[in-house]
Amino acid sequence: MRKKYDTEEPMTEEKGARRPTPSRKKTTKKAGKKVAKKTGKRITKKTSKKTSPPPQKLEGLPKDVEELDDIPVPVSGHVPELHLSEMHKMTISELQTMARDEGIAEITGLKKQDLIFEILKERAKASGVMYGEGVLEVLPDGFGFLRSPRYSYFPCADDIYVSPSQIRRFGLTTGTVIQGQVRPPKEGERYFALLQVDAINYENPDKIHQKAVFDDLTPLYPDDRLRMETEKDVNETRTIDLISPIGKGQRGLIVAPPRTGKTIILQLIANAIATNHPEVDLMVLLIDERPEEVTDMERNVRGEVISSTFDEPASRHVQVAEMVIEKARRLVEYGRDVVILLDSITRLGRAYNNEAPHSGRILSGGVDAGALQRPKRFFGA
């Protein structure tokens, strides 16, 4: 790399030679030209430098956790405790009845997330202790939010804000399951804030320093079998055990024409894992599916069903898939067994292809060469 002073022309002088002395007027003129030339270069560098637009910041964010430490924790008396995870399981009619009991008058036309938000704000006035749970999504600005699996990690009004200080203190990353005490938003704030971390990935927060990093784990061949057989009338899972057994740490594909029962096979596999292996964390990821198929899967599968339907953009498909794989990685780091059932990897690859920047190298079928890297990373994990 050339140094800065190498770019200037050296002022050399031969030995024994006498330099003519220019007049005062000419010297001033030459110096003026040289200064103007240098200044023009500097101005060109400044104007040609591309400045990226400042990132958009969310408004109404709570204060940092270092300022939250001085806030007294509400003491629960006759007011019962509230858990956000239990409220997410309630129906709209149950939440409306609960809102009327809390004295909230204007509840007509409110969405489920807004109803929960208003109930929590009213309960906070009565000094009720509130607890929240969710999967952390760390944003590029350094802070994060706890997203709810009930809404497939979609940003909602009742998401819980996690400050950058808490993220640095516990070394939190995207996909971490966090449980803790929350506080309502103050004046000028729009989100609930995480006040105290009670559990990380269903374990004590002190164990965060004992976990292993997923990329440092050693991949091995599966040696622990997942038994699929459940009832004597279910022949499909019994056939899987005989012909193509499934083990922990194994990946597999179901290749079949449309309308041949792939979704039914996935439902049978999911229920078999939930019945025979309750210690396994089961997640069913539906990408670009119809809403009625999502409802059918939620009613027939005993597990966590995460979906992104066909009426949502490709960026939403990618965000849901990234949240699911990151959550699975965090649970594996804590020594838990995780099974992901994806329907389908073809639509997920199409979503990654639409979102990836075009490199100019197009494979057969119109797929960009760089778009397959992230689906392969998902499948390889």
Helices and strands as residue ranges (DSSP letters): G 4-7, H 24-48, H 65-68, E 82-83, H 84-88, H 92-101, H 112-125, E 130-138, E 144-147, G 149-151, E 160-162, H 164-170, E 177-183, E 192-200, G 205-210, G 214-216, E 225-226, H 235-243, E 246-247, H 262-276, E 281-289, H 291-300, E 304-309, H 314-333, E 338-343, H 345-355, G 369-372, H 373-380
